[in-house]
Amino acid sequence: MYLDKAKKQEIFGQYGTSNTDTGSPESQVALFSYRISHLTEHLKKNRKDHTTERSLMKMVGKRRALLDYLKDRDIERYRAIVKKLGLRR
């Protein structure tokens, strides 16, 4: 599988406070961003895969909701994660 336990810990360690920080919005946004980029590459090769396209749209919505939550709660953490991940907004 493209996302194993070691890769998740790497993502959480890079964007969260520790390797086991799975619940923070920053960690979740980073994980969603990684998965979104993987699914985007899959859809470039498989244009008719509508199930994956639907899953991608749901994931983008979840990431957007987490970013909106973070923006309402702590604007500095929001700006930091958007800058770190290179997201546009």
C-alpha positions in Angstrom: 0.0 0.0 0.0 1.2 3.5 -0.7 0.7 4.7 2.9 2.1 2.5 5.5 2.7 3.1 9.2 6.2 4.4 8.8 5.1 7.0 6.2 2.3 8.1 8.5 4.7 8.6 11.4 7.0 10.5 9.1 4.2 12.9 8.1 3.0 13.3 11.7 6.6 14.0 12.8 7.2 16.5 10.1 3.9 18.5 10.5 2.7 17.7 14.0 4.4 18.0 17.4 5.6 14.4 17.4 5.5 11.1 15.5 2.4 10.0 17.5 0.5 13.3 17.2 -2.3 12.0 15.0 -5.1 14.2 16.3 -3.9 17.7 15.7 -5.5 19.6 12.8 -2.0 20.2 11.3 -1.2 16.5 11.2 -4.6 15.7 9.7 -4.3 18.4 7.1 -0.8 17.1 6.1 -2.1 13.5 5.9 -5.1 14.6 3.7 -2.7 16.6 1.5 -0.5 13.6 1.0 -3.4 11.3 0.2 -5.0 14.0 -2.1 -1.7 14.3 -4.1 -1.6 10.5 -4.5 -5.2 10.2 -5.7 -4.6 13.2 -8.1 -1.8 11.3 -9.7 -3.9 8.2 -9.9 -6.7 10.1 -11.6 -4.3 11.5 -14.2 -3.7 8.0 -15.4 -7.2 6.6 -14.9 -9.6 9.3 -16.1 -12.7 7.1 -15.9 -12.3 6.1 -12.3 -15.3 7.9 -10.9 -15.2 6.2 -7.5 -11.8 7.5 -6.8 -12.8 10.9 -8.1 -15.7 11.0 -5.6 -13.4 9.9 -2.8 -10.9 12.7 -3.8 -13.7 15.3 -3.6 -14.8 14.1 -0.2 -11.2 14.3 1.0 -10.7 17.8 -0.3 -13.9 18.8 1.6 -12.6 17.3 4.8 -9.3 19.1 4.5 -11.1 22.4 3.7 -13.3 21.9 6.8 -10.2 21.3 9.0 -8.5 24.3 7.6 -11.6 26.4 8.2 -11.7 25.1 11.8 -8.1 26.0 12.3 -8.5 29.4 10.8 -11.4 30.2 13.2 -9.5 28.9 16.3 -5.9 30.0 15.7 -5.0 32.1 12.7 -1.2 31.8 13.3 -1.3 27.9 13.3 -3.5 28.2 10.1 -1.0 30.4 8.4 1.9 28.2 9.4 0.4 25.0 8.0 -0.7 26.6 4.8 2.8 28.0 4.3 4.5 24.7 5.2 2.3 22.7 2.9 2.3 25.3 0.1 -1.5 25.4 -0.1 -3.2 28.3 -1.9 -5.9 30.3 -0.1 
